[in-house]
Amino acid sequence: LSLMLTAIALTAIACWWPTPAAAAEVSLSYANFPPAPTFPCIQMERWAKEVETRTAGKVDIQTYPGSTLLGAKNMWSGVIQGQADIGCISLAYQPGVFPMMSVFEQPVGFTSATAASVSQWELYAKRQPKEFARVKVLTMFTSAPSNIMCKKPISSLDDLKGLEIRASGGASKVLELLGATPVSMPASEAPEALQKGLIKGILSSFDMLKDFNFAEHLKYQTVTNFVVYPFAVIMNLDSYNALSPDVKKVLDELGAEQAEWTGKYLDAHVRESIEWSKNKYGIEVAQLPAAEAAKAKQKLTVMIDGWKTKAEAKGIAADDVLAEVLALKAKYDH
Ligand code: 3IO
């Protein structure tokens, strides 16, 4: 009998005892626009796992890659309105909306995603530009330096004349100034445009060769390092404000670390993507010849002046901001 009572008592305790899996107090949705294997989604999964671990299961993150909750073009407004708690945006998709942080779309010559990402986060954290006042910014990071992935070899600026190349924001401006025909659209729409023959190439980072399988049709790679694409991970303000102080602390402390983690992941992944593309599709990777690169650099100088004029019109101390970006680049990019 006592054995039976013990068994009943143990069962009762086992049923009543809270299991860690049932302890999540907050569930947050996190929307992303590109497919799950791409770097913005890889960093999303890493961030979600870190938050779940560091809050001891208090917070549960539901991730939605591949535009399943919000797409590239309604991410910003969707998060502000609360259709998702968290979302990942590429700043280049909304020209004019980020007068300060669009400095990271300018051709300042970053050579790694790590240096650019750490710099972007530091500038944001220090200056807290009011263009992001309607959201809580959780982290920022950039793509790797952008290069030309094309159906034909590009060895001079003449080869680019009138060529339809997909890009966005600052990268589209680069193409325009170099005499190409920029076709602006989010990365998530590029596969269809390529398949329909609307574009002959893409100006973005080399991770896309593998993650979008672009290496199959874009065999000629030209290293130009023109610009990077800056990103921001944003959170609905009401959703953030509703969190307990200990959870807010976990999120706040992850910002800088996540920026660096993502940059390092992407720089390594770009190398892997190039090797994979060489082995699988026999792609060719060439540098833009030095004389042509110098010509391009010359043609792009007006771009930074254009950014300054627009930023100043919005009350931003553009010379200060630019000088700080260049100092950050000197500190982190070598
Ligand atoms: C990018 C965007 C989504 C998925 C993978 C990516 N690799 C580089 C980018 C940069 C970008 O925003 C773009 O539109 O090329």
Boltz pocket constraint, residues with backbone or C-beta under 6 A from the ligand:
constraints:
  - pocket:
      binder: B
      contacts: [[A, 34], [A, 38], [A, 39], [A, 40], [A, 90], [A, 143], [A, 144], [A, 167], [A, 168], [A, 185], [A, 186], [A, 187], [A, 188], [A, 203], [A, 204], [A, 205], [A, 207], [A, 208], [A, 229]]
      max_distance: 6.0
